[in-house]
């Protein structure tokens, strides 16, 4: 008879949470790294780092929301330039929110879900 203990203690690693949030800026360098790197960090450490599951889901949901809004804004450029205004707004929010959530993660707080569609719950 084998007894398996599933009680794990999660380590508190706020620096990794901050790195996960700030890795979203790889989108500006590579074009796609802002989704891939946080997704890999979340999938590999969600069971070992306290808070990584919640922050990782928040990051992936935010990046998917930004991608969806960007795709929808491109055809909207033909509608009196509304797409250009929405792209400017998306750019500003996509630059500010990772910084805000990185500060919140370093303080041990929950991430902000501003303008985020919950694809993964």
C-alpha positions in Angstrom: 0.0 0.0 0.0 1.4 3.3 -1.1 0.5 6.6 0.7 1.0 9.7 -1.3 1.1 13.1 0.4 -0.3 15.8 -1.9 0.2 18.6 0.7 2.8 20.9 -0.8 4.0 24.1 0.7 4.2 26.9 -1.9 7.1 29.2 -1.8 6.6 32.9 -1.7 8.6 34.3 -4.7 7.4 37.8 -5.5 10.4 38.4 -7.7 9.2 35.7 -10.1 5.8 37.2 -10.2 7.3 40.6 -11.0 9.4 39.1 -13.8 6.3 37.4 -15.2 4.5 40.7 -15.4 7.4 42.6 -16.9 8.1 39.9 -19.4 5.0 41.2 -21.2 7.2 43.9 -22.6 8.9 41.3 -24.8 6.0 42.0 -27.2 7.6 45.3 -28.1 10.9 43.5 -28.9 9.8 40.3 -30.5 6.2 40.8 -31.3 5.0 37.6 -29.6 7.1 37.0 -26.6 4.8 38.9 -24.3 2.3 36.0 -24.5 4.7 33.1 -24.8 7.1 33.8 -21.9 4.5 34.5 -19.2 2.5 31.5 -20.4 5.6 29.3 -20.0 6.4 30.8 -16.6 2.8 30.3 -15.4 2.6 26.7 -16.7 5.9 25.6 -15.2 5.6 27.3 -11.7 1.9 27.5 -11.0 2.0 24.6 -8.6 5.2 25.7 -6.7 5.0 29.5 -6.4 2.3 31.1 -4.2 0.2 33.4 -6.3 1.6 32.4 -9.7 -1.7 30.7 -10.7 -3.7 33.8 -10.2 -1.1 36.2 -11.6 -0.4 33.9 -14.6 -4.1 33.6 -15.5 -4.4 37.4 -15.3 -1.4 37.9 -17.6 -2.6 35.4 -20.2 -6.1 36.8 -20.1 -4.8 40.4 -20.5 -2.5 39.5 -23.4 -5.3 37.6 -25.2 -7.6 40.6 -24.6 -5.1 43.0 -26.0 -4.6 40.8 -29.0 -8.4 40.5 -29.6 -8.9 44.3 -29.3 -6.0 45.0 -31.6 -7.4 42.6 -34.3 -10.8 44.2 -34.0 -9.4 47.7 -34.1 -7.6 47.3 -37.5 -10.8 47.0 -39.6 -12.3 49.8 -37.5 -9.8 52.2 -38.9 -12.0 52.5 -41.9 -14.9 53.7 -39.7 -14.0 57.4 -39.3 -10.7 56.6 -37.7 -12.1 55.0 -34.6 -9.6 52.2 -34.9 -6.7 54.6 -34.6 -8.1 55.9 -31.4 -8.7 52.5 -30.0 -5.2 51.4 -31.0 -3.7 54.4 -29.2 -5.8 53.5 -26.1 -4.8 49.8 -26.3 -1.1 50.8 -26.6 -1.3 53.0 -23.5 -3.1 50.4 -21.4 -0.8 47.6 -22.6 2.2 49.6 -21.5 0.8 50.8 -18.1 -1.0 47.7 -16.8 2.1 45.3 -16.7 3.9 48.0 -14.6 0.9 48.4 -12.2 0.5 44.6 -11.8 4.3 44.2 -11.3 4.1 46.7 -8.4 1.1 44.9 -7.0 2.8 41.6 -7.3 5.9 42.9 -5.5 3.6 44.1 -2.7 1.9 40.7 -2.5 -1.4 42.0 -3.8 -3.8 40.5 -6.3 -3.4 41.7 -9.9 -5.7 44.3 -11.4 -8.1 43.0 -14.0 -8.7 46.3 -15.8 -9.9 45.8 -19.4 -9.5 42.1 -19.2 -11.8 39.4 -20.6 -11.6 36.3 -18.4 -10.8 33.6 -21.1 -9.1 31.4 -18.5 -10.8 31.2 -15.1 
